Amino acid sequence: MASVSDNVMKFFRSSSNRTAGPAVPQKLTRRSSGIGEISRLLNSEEGLCVLDMGATSASNIRFFTGKGHKIYSEDLLWSSLDPALRIQDSAGTSVLDSKKFLDENLVYPNAHFDVVLCWNLPDYMEESLVKPTIDRLWSVMKPGGFLLAFFHTRDASPDSTCYRYHVTDSDVLEMQEVKVAPPGRPASEKQSPRLQRVFNNRHIENLFRDFASIKFFLARDAIREVLVVR
């Protein structure tokens, strides 16, 4: 008859031979000075309208509606990949039709939003759409409204990970890697969007030249947070 000590030893030997299960992906978070400033606005006023430029986020919906505000979501990066937007210019080069894009997206009344969360959209969207999109956002924002955007610094590589940001606290964001497949293609073809360009400060200031003011926050992760006031 096997002793208790023998059974214990068998248990530990069998446990050590088991294959470990798949690792649970670690959630990445970052502090955001821009969200911190926007949170002060959210806490001081009621019934604000917020535009979240990304796929629907349950976390963001809870955060803003929990403070009594209304939130809208538009995933413009996904929309910009629509093959139907492709046309040929006079030289026969394939380009995106920015007019068609804006006819189908960001269709809101003028001066509708108090806060726009642009996130890293300008860095990943095709360049021909960036300025028309910012101009449309200026139109749908209220005077004095806030827009927050993230821009990579020159230290970033074209393969820098694209993230979707979820607000979890007054100045904390959870980061979720974004992978997309072009519309009409199978999910198996999902890949991370490629960084299109790196804006320098002068380019960013020019992009928002119609806004009333601009403020830069330099973070440690090769990201500049830009908070502009309409």
Secondary structure as UniProt FT lines:
FT   HELIX           4..16
FT   STRAND          28..31
FT   HELIX           33..44
FT   STRAND          49..52
FT   HELIX           58..66
FT   TURN            67..68
FT   STRAND          70..73
FT   HELIX           76..79
FT   TURN            80..81
FT   HELIX           83..85
FT   STRAND          86..88
FT   TURN            90..91
FT   STRAND          94..96
FT   HELIX           98..104
FT   TURN            110..111
FT   STRAND          113..119
FT   HELIX           121..124
FT   HELIX           127..140
FT   STRAND          141..152
FT   TURN            154..155
FT   TURN            158..159
FT   STRAND          163..169
FT   TURN            170..171
FT   STRAND          172..177
FT   TURN            183..184
FT   HELIX           187..189
FT   HELIX           201..207
FT   TURN            208..210
FT   STRAND          213..218
FT   STRAND          223..229
//
